[in-house]
Amino acid sequence: MRVLLVEDEPGIADPLAAALAAAGYAVDRAADGEEAQFLGETEPYDAVVLDLGLPKIDGLSVLRAWRRGGRGFPVLILTARGSWREKVEGIDAGADDYLGKPFAVEELLARLRALIRRAGGGHASALLRHAGIELDTRTARVTLAGAPVALTALEYRILAYLMHHAQRVVSQAELTEHVYAQDFDRDSNTIEVIVGRLRRKLGRESIVTVRGLGYRMGSPG
């Protein structure tokens, strides 16, 4: 899953980016509104964490521009603690949730997980299940028939994306766009290799190739 973090204060952005990466996300960063607006208009994100007080273009203007342009990814805005006006303006501008500063990183991660679950497939629980596979989005842990399965970061991101969208076929191009950060050297051939490794760990039919279309979740075995 790929997230855009828009925050101009390094003291907040650096540890938050590290926490997002540790939670299994591919993270892009923007330190001003101009860069954020461009990235949001040109890159496919699963969610955005957006500070409102940004240089060049303020966060509300960025959010309004995204929504006018039809960008529907979920947005969690960061506001000044106790500023009810910012919260109201953010929600009216198209934000999906808000969090006041200072905040606990654990709460931000929980809110982000909820937004992504709802946007991805209406999942109500943090625990995703499919044919014996369980993926806990809170701990980034995976089990198969109750037994733990060790995955690399990229294996986890691919499996998480497929399980969030288990009701449909996901193209290789879509997977490539959503599991790599912007500055990563993307190679679509790597997706095939990683899917092969996941099949060895989860079962040959756990991920099915739909010829000419992409991948979908199958049945382990």
C-alpha positions as CSV (number, residue, x, y, z in Angstrom):
1,M,0.0,0.0,0.0
2,R,1.4,3.4,-1.0
3,V,1.0,6.5,1.1
4,L,1.8,10.2,0.5
5,L,3.0,12.1,3.7
6,V,2.7,15.9,3.4
7,E,4.4,17.6,6.3
8,D,7.0,20.4,6.3
9,E,8.3,20.0,9.8
10,P,11.2,17.4,9.8
11,G,10.7,16.7,13.5
12,I,7.2,15.3,12.7
13,A,7.8,14.1,9.1
14,D,11.0,12.0,9.7
15,P,9.7,9.8,12.6
16,L,6.3,9.5,11.0
17,A,7.7,8.4,7.7
18,A,9.8,5.8,9.5
19,A,6.7,4.6,11.4
20,L,4.7,4.3,8.2
21,A,7.5,2.3,6.5
22,A,7.8,0.0,9.6
23,A,4.0,-0.6,9.3
24,G,4.4,-1.9,5.8
25,Y,3.7,1.1,3.6
26,A,5.6,2.5,0.7
27,V,6.0,6.2,1.6
28,D,6.4,9.2,-0.6
29,R,7.0,12.6,1.0
30,A,6.3,16.2,0.2
31,A,7.4,19.2,2.2
32,D,5.2,21.9,0.6
33,G,1.8,22.3,-1.0
34,E,3.0,22.7,-4.5
35,E,4.9,19.4,-4.6
36,A,2.0,17.7,-2.7
37,Q,-0.6,18.9,-5.3
38,F,1.6,17.7,-8.2
39,L,2.2,14.2,-6.6
40,G,-1.5,13.8,-5.8
41,E,-2.5,14.7,-9.3
42,T,0.0,12.4,-11.0
43,E,0.6,9.4,-8.7
44,P,-1.9,6.7,-7.5
45,Y,-2.0,6.7,-3.6
46,D,-4.0,4.5,-1.3
47,A,-4.1,7.3,1.3
48,V,-2.6,10.7,2.1
49,V,-1.6,12.2,5.4
50,L,-1.9,16.0,4.8
51,D,-0.8,18.8,7.1
52,L,-2.8,22.0,6.6
53,G,-0.1,24.6,7.4
54,L,2.2,24.2,4.4
55,P,4.6,26.5,2.5
56,K,3.8,27.7,-1.1
57,I,0.2,26.3,-1.1
58,D,-1.8,25.6,2.1
59,G,-3.2,22.2,2.7
60,L,-6.8,23.1,2.3
61,S,-6.2,24.6,-1.2
62,V,-4.3,21.4,-2.1
63,L,-7.1,19.2,-0.9
64,R,-9.8,21.2,-2.8
65,A,-7.7,21.0,-6.0
66,W,-7.4,17.2,-5.7
67,R,-11.1,16.8,-5.2
68,R,-12.0,19.2,-8.0
69,G,-9.7,17.1,-10.2
70,G,-11.5,13.9,-9.2
71,R,-8.8,12.4,-7.0
72,G,-10.7,10.2,-4.6
73,F,-8.0,8.7,-2.4
74,P,-8.7,9.0,1.4
75,V,-7.1,11.9,3.1
76,L,-6.3,12.2,6.8
77,I,-5.6,15.9,7.7
78,L,-3.4,17.1,10.5
79,T,-4.7,20.1,12.3
80,A,-3.7,22.4,15.3
81,R,-5.0,20.9,18.5
82,G,-8.4,22.4,19.4
83,S,-8.9,24.2,16.1
84,W,-12.5,23.2,15.4
85,R,-12.6,25.6,12.4
86,E,-9.7,23.9,10.6
87,K,-11.4,20.5,11.2
88,V,-14.7,21.7,9.8
89,E,-13.1,23.3,6.8
90,G,-11.0,20.2,6.2
91,I,-14.0,17.9,6.2
92,D,-16.0,20.3,4.0
93,A,-13.0,20.4,1.6
94,G,-13.1,16.6,1.2
95,A,-11.0,15.2,4.0
96,D,-12.0,11.8,5.3
97,D,-10.7,12.1,8.8
98,Y,-8.6,14.5,10.9
99,L,-6.1,14.3,13.8
100,G,-5.0,17.2,16.0
101,K,-1.4,17.9,16.8
102,P,0.4,16.7,18.9
103,F,-0.8,13.2,18.2
104,A,0.2,9.6,19.0
105,V,1.7,7.8,16.0
106,E,-0.3,4.7,17.0
107,E,-3.6,6.6,16.7
108,L,-2.6,8.0,13.3
109,L,-1.7,4.5,12.0
110,A,-5.0,3.1,13.3
111,R,-7.0,5.9,11.6
112,L,-5.0,5.4,8.4
113,R,-5.7,1.6,8.4
114,A,-9.4,2.3,8.8
115,L,-9.5,4.7,5.9
116,I,-7.6,2.3,3.6
117,R,-9.8,-0.6,4.6
118,R,-13.0,1.3,3.8
119,A,-11.7,2.7,0.5
120,G,-10.2,-0.7,-0.6
121,G,-13.2,-2.9,-0.1
122,G,-15.3,-1.9,2.8
123,H,-13.4,-4.0,5.3
124,A,-14.7,-3.4,8.8
125,S,-11.9,-5.3,10.6
126,A,-8.1,-4.7,10.8
127,L,-7.7,-8.5,10.3
128,L,-8.1,-9.5,6.7
129,R,-9.0,-13.1,6.0
130,H,-9.1,-15.1,2.8
131,A,-9.2,-18.9,2.4
132,G,-7.1,-19.6,5.4
133,I,-4.8,-16.6,5.1
134,E,-5.0,-14.0,7.8
135,L,-3.2,-10.6,7.5
136,D,-3.2,-8.3,10.5
137,T,-2.9,-4.7,9.3
138,R,-2.1,-3.6,12.9
139,T,1.0,-5.7,13.3
140,A,1.9,-6.5,9.6
141,R,1.8,-10.2,10.5
142,V,0.5,-13.0,8.3
143,T,-0.6,-16.5,9.2
144,L,-1.7,-19.5,7.1
145,A,-4.1,-21.9,8.8
146,G,-2.9,-20.3,12.1
147,A,0.8,-20.8,11.5
148,P,3.0,-17.6,11.1
149,V,4.4,-16.9,7.7
150,A,7.6,-14.8,7.4
151,L,7.3,-12.2,4.6
152,T,9.7,-9.6,3.3
153,A,8.4,-6.0,3.2
154,L,7.7,-6.1,-0.5
155,E,6.0,-9.5,-0.2
156,Y,3.8,-8.1,2.6
157,R,2.8,-5.0,0.6
158,I,1.8,-7.1,-2.5
159,L,-0.2,-9.5,-0.4
160,A,-1.8,-6.7,1.5
161,Y,-2.9,-4.9,-1.6
162,L,-4.3,-8.1,-3.2
163,M,-6.2,-8.9,0.0
164,H,-7.6,-5.4,0.3
165,H,-8.9,-5.9,-3.2
166,A,-9.7,-9.6,-3.1
167,Q,-13.0,-9.1,-4.8
168,R,-11.4,-8.2,-8.2
169,V,-8.5,-8.8,-10.5
170,V,-5.5,-6.5,-10.0
171,S,-3.3,-5.8,-12.9
172,Q,0.5,-6.0,-12.7
173,A,0.8,-2.3,-13.6
174,E,-1.5,-1.4,-10.7
175,L,0.4,-3.5,-8.3
176,T,3.7,-1.9,-9.4
177,E,2.2,1.6,-8.8
178,H,0.9,0.8,-5.4
179,V,3.7,-1.2,-3.7
180,Y,6.8,1.0,-4.6
181,A,7.6,4.5,-3.4
182,Q,8.2,7.2,-6.0
183,D,12.0,7.1,-5.7
184,F,12.3,3.3,-5.9
185,D,13.6,1.7,-9.1
186,R,10.4,0.0,-10.2
187,D,10.6,-3.2,-12.2
188,S,7.4,-4.9,-13.2
189,N,9.3,-8.2,-13.6
190,T,10.0,-8.2,-9.9
191,I,6.2,-8.4,-9.2
192,E,6.2,-11.8,-11.0
193,V,9.1,-13.0,-8.9
194,I,7.5,-11.8,-5.6
195,V,4.2,-13.4,-6.5
196,G,6.1,-16.7,-7.2
197,R,7.7,-16.5,-3.7
198,L,4.3,-15.8,-2.1
199,R,2.8,-18.9,-3.8
200,R,5.7,-21.0,-2.4
201,K,4.9,-19.7,1.1
202,L,1.1,-19.6,1.0
203,G,0.2,-22.3,-1.5
204,R,0.4,-22.6,-5.3
205,E,-3.2,-21.5,-5.8
206,S,-3.1,-18.7,-3.2
207,I,-2.7,-16.1,-5.9
208,V,-4.1,-16.8,-9.3
209,T,-2.9,-15.4,-12.6
210,V,-5.7,-14.3,-14.8
211,R,-4.1,-14.3,-18.3
212,G,-3.8,-10.9,-19.9
213,L,-5.4,-9.2,-16.9
214,G,-3.4,-9.7,-13.7
215,Y,-3.7,-11.4,-10.3
216,R,-6.4,-12.2,-7.9
217,M,-6.6,-14.0,-4.6
218,G,-7.3,-17.8,-4.9
219,S,-7.2,-20.7,-2.5
220,P,-4.1,-21.9,-0.7
221,G,-3.2,-25.5,-1.3
